[in-house]
Amino acid sequence: MVIVTGSGGGIGRWVAKTFAQEGAKVVVSDVKPLETVSGELKALGAELLAVPTDVRDEAAVKNLVDRAVDRFGRVDVLVNVAAIVTHFQWGLPHWPRVRDMDQEFWNKVIDTNVGGTMLSMKHVIPHMVRQGGGHIVNTLGGSQPETIGSMAYVTSKEAVRHLTRFVAEEEREHNIVVVTTGPGAQIATEDAPEEARARMPGPEAAGNRFVLAATAPMEMTGKTVTVVDGKLAVQERYGSW
């Protein structure tokens, strides 16, 4: 069974479908409506559970995990996708520079992107320990410093990368593999402007890389992984994507 946070749309919706296509039982969660992704998973014949969740709320995250375990008995894979994303690549207005940024906005980005990842791991890991292991896949993304307006997002994702490294070592002895990966390219999701969707690939560009990441062996734990020639590999150098 796999839990995919942030699966109401965008890359999370795609990730949920790729696991369903592999025959996995899927739990979808998001602050966005879940009817569309739920309908798509049902059409694929998947067993699923939809749990609306704000990953900034620890009680909501605990409820998500508890309901998933009550329904399916275990959690084999957690994929943390839920995030507030700056769509700098779409040509939309950039997020504010630090000199103009409200602390409330900064806190919302960090609490969602980093805090939500931490809380989801916190409440899933005890179940993985009891069952003898599992996989956690945390999602990366980024840009270069010259891309003005992407600072808060990229800072949060760098924090997720380091969070992954440390949690991987904490849980190594319990046979829990924790890795990071990204979509593999800049993508335009379904809510992108038409112009962006015309010139950029959609979430399908990620292919099955999240499914493959959920099979990573212990020697890859704590690493950023990618797909090379259809096979999972360690990404030695982490850049924009």
CORHUGI-V188149 format. One line per field, one symbol per residue. ss: DSSP state (A for helix, B for strand, O for the rest). phi: phi as a letter, one per 30 degrees, with the letter a starting at -180 (. if undefined). burial: + if it has 16 or more other ideal C-beta (glycine too) atoms within 10 Angstrom, else -. Layout:
# CORHUGI-V188149
ss->???
phi->???
burial->???
This chain:
# CORHUGI-V188149
ss->OBBBBOOOOAAAAAAAAAAAAOOOOBBBBOOOOOAAAAAAAAAOOOOBBBOOOOOOOAAAAAAAAAAAAAAAOOOOBBBBOOOOOOOAAAOOOOOOOAAAOOAAAAAAAAAAAAAAAAAAAAAAAAAAAAAOOBBBBBBOOOOOOOOOOOAAAAAAAAAAAAAAAAAAAAAAAAOBBBBBBOOOOOOOOOOOOAAAAAAOOOAAAAOOAAAAAOOOOAAAOOOBBBBBOOBBBBOOOOOOO
phi->.bcbdicdaidddddedddddcjddbccaaddecddddddddddiddbbcbebcddcddddddedddddedciabdbcccceaccdcddcideddddedcdddededddddddcdddddddeddeedddddjklbbccccalacedddjcedddedddddddeddddeddcedciccbbcabdjadbcddcdeeddddcbdcedddhcddddddcededcdicccbbbhibdbdddbccdb
burial->++++++++++++++++++++---+++++++++-+--++-++--+-+-++++-+++++--++-+++-+++--+--++++++++++++++++----+----------+--+++++++++++++-+++-++--+--++++++++++---+-+++++++++-+++-+++-++--+----++++++++--++++--+---++--+-++-++--++++++-+---++++++++----+--+--+--+
